[in-house]
Amino acid sequence: MTAKDVVAIIRQKICDAEQAGVSQVPLSNLRGLIDQIDRDTGFDPKMNSLKRKTIWEDNKEDDEKNTLFVRIEETQTIGSPEPSPKKRTGSVKIVSPGEDEYGRPCKKRLRIDVDQALVSEIKDAVGAICSSEPRFRPSETTSQVRYEGKSRLVVMWEVLPFATMSELKPRYVIGNGEDIRFILGEFSDVEAFYDRLESALK
């Protein structure tokens, strides 16, 4: 039953009382009050489809000027007798500086929706890389161990050129495996990253 229905019923009851000769209740005053409520309320059935959205967005930049955005949205339908359950969604976006086909500076973007499969892939990737115990020898080129799952996000364990073992500093990188990337850093940074994504699914 809507607010309009309630007002209509009250009006009918007033009419019935007036026809029955009820005089103890100031019906005219009550009628005026109901008319005022009806005008002021301005009930609109579209209220049932209003949505309240809360957004959390984090962004950070690495040493190569790549930017990582993590966005979590919580949506709930309001305006109905029973508000809908809250629903969370999330997305990851990486923006990297690059060049277009004419050599002009541009921004290249990778956006991926967060789901349980993506979070599981990241966890599996870190576990696989750690268990493989990759060993690198001094090199003048960058070396990588990659984990490529079903999503478009590639997790990489990267080692920059080094001459001695003391210079060896592995780091975790995510991206599309080509020209879009973000340096997460150490293992603890990867943990914080997938914990944040996992929170979007709760």
MOWO-V467257 format. One record per helix or strand. SS is the DSSP state (2 for helix, 1 for strand). FROM is the first residue (numbers start at 1). TO is the last residue. Records with the same first field share a line. If there is no record, write none. Layout:
BEGIN
SS->FROM-TO, FROM-TO
END
This chain:
BEGIN
2->3-19, 27-41, 45-49, 116-132, 165-167, 187-199
1->50-61, 67-78, 87-99, 105-113, 139-139, 143-148, 154-159, 162-162, 171-175, 181-185
END
